Amino acid sequence: MRLTTRGKMAVTAITDLASRSHGHPVALPSISARQGISLSYLEDIFSALRRAGLVRSIRGPGGGYTLARPASEVSVADIVKASDRAMTEQVDEAGNNLREDSPSGKMTAELWTSFHSRVLDYLQSVTVADLVAQQSSQSGEIAQTTSPRLSSAMKRLKGRTAAKTQFPAHNVPNSVFALAAMGARS
């Protein structure tokens, strides 16, 4: 298994999605803005993740992506495998084709096979839920390391931001046409 920039970006984007969705779709432009990842690159990554069954897409106003399974059931290995098109195992980092019939070639091949196996085991043991929990605890640690006055101000601001980002009720019109139709009924 190769860890590529594409795989790392996919893990970052899925972690962002999981920490913000709370059952509601998250738009790719918002993930792009928060994470500093090109929107077209994210669209390509999420297309692969959707084909692998890791995310669901919702079209239309208020649409975006949600996780297809609970975050505790999606491993980092799942994301990396799904997002990377060329999942070719390499014998060595330089891309050299080692002769496995020689003693050193066989030994080196066994080393890399063991290494890849351990990396894969580790990535399978880490879930998106673990990453979200780690992210939450780290942001809590940052708030605790700041001055008490700044920390309380950050908490007040965080409360205001959360109130502004709540999703509207389902019976609210999502277009001018729906609004006009509601006005005609009343």
N, C-alpha and C positions, 0 to 999 in steps of 0.2 A: 504494500500500500504506500502510495506517495502522498505526502501532505503538500498540497499546492496552495498558492494564494487563493485560488478559486474556492477550495475547500475551507480555508480559514475564513474567507468572507462569508461563505454560506453558514458556517457555525455562528459567526457574529450576527448575521441577519436573522437567523432562526431564534437566537437568544433574545434579540430585540423584539421580535414578533411575539414570543412566548411571554415576555415580561410586560407587554403592553396590550395584548389582545383581550384578555378576560372574557372570552366568548364572543367578542365582536371582531369583525374584520379590520385589519390594519393595512392601510394603503402603502404601496411600495415607495412613492415619493417621500412619505414621512420617514420611512426607514432609511432611505437614501440620504436625506438631509441630516438625520441624527448620526449616522455612521460614516458619512463622507464617502459613500460608495456610489459609483455612477449608476444612474437609474437604468440605463440599457443593460449594464452588466448584471444588475439585480434581476431584471426581467428574465434574462437568460438563465440565471441560477435558479430562480423560482419556477421556471418552466420545467427544468430538470427535476426539481424537488416535487413538483406536482405530479409529473409522470411516475415518480417513484412512490407516490402515495403518502408523502410526508406532510404536505400542505394541501388545503382546498382553496380554490379561488371563488370569489363571489363577485359577480359583475354588477354594474350599475352604480347609481349614486349611493354613497356609503359603502361601496364594495371594497374589496382588498383580499387579503389572505388570512386564513386561520390555520392552526395546526390540525391535521387530520386525526391525530391520536393524542392522548394526554402527554404532556411534556415528560412525565416520568417513564414513558414507554418509547421515547425517541432517543437513541444513543448518538453520540458524536460520530461514531463509526458509520451509522446509517446515513448521516448528513454528508459526510465526506465521500462515501461511496456513491451516493446518489448525485452529488453535485459535480463530481469529477468525471469527465468524459473518458479520459484515457487512464483507466486504472490498471496500469501495467506494473507489475512488480519488477524491480531492477535488482540485479545482483550486486552491483556496486554503484556508488554515487557518481562516478565518472562515466558510467554507461558502458564500461568495458565488458566484453563478452569473455568471461573467465572460463578456462578449460576445466571442466569438472572431473576429468579423468586424471589430472595431476593431483598430488597430495595437497598442495597449497590451494589449488582451485576448489577442491572438495571441501576443505576446511573453511575457506572463506565463504563459500556458498552456504554452508551450514550456519555460519555466524550470521549472515544476512537473513536467512530464513528464520532463525531464532529471534533476531531483532524485530523483523516485521511481525512475527507472531505475537511478541510481547507488546508492541505498539498497538496492534489491533485489539488485543485483550484489554489493554488499558482504555482505549477509545470506546470499546463496547461497554465498559463499566461506568462511564461518565454519561449521564443523561442531561437533556436540556433543562429539566427541573433542577438538577444539581448546579448548573451554570447560572440559572436565574436566582437560586438561593444564594450562591456565592456573590453574585452581582449586588443583591439586596444587602447582604451583610457588609460588603465593602463600602457601599454608599452610606450605610449607617456608621461605619468606622470613620469615614471622612467627616461626617457631621459631628462625631464625638471628639475628633482631634482639633476642631476649630474652637474659637473662644465661645464661652457660654452665650454671650450676647448674639454673636453671628449664628450660632447653632439654633437659638430660638427664632431668630428672624428667618432662617432657612426653613424651619418647620412651619411657620406661619405662611410663608410663600408657597411651600409645597401643598398646604391645605387649600390655598386659593386656586392653584393650578389644577388640582384634582377636581375641584368643583366645576371649573370651566370646561374640562374635557369629558364630562359625563355625557353619555349618549342620550339622544332624545327618546321620548316614548315612541312606541311603534305606530301609533295612530296619527303622528305628525306628518303632514304632507312633505314629500321630498322633491317636489318640482312646482313650478308656477301653475302648471295645468292641474295638478292635484289640489293645489290651494284654491284655484278657481272653482273646481268641482265641489270642494267642501263648502265654499261660499254660496254656491247655487243651491245646495241642499238645505242650508239654514235659513 
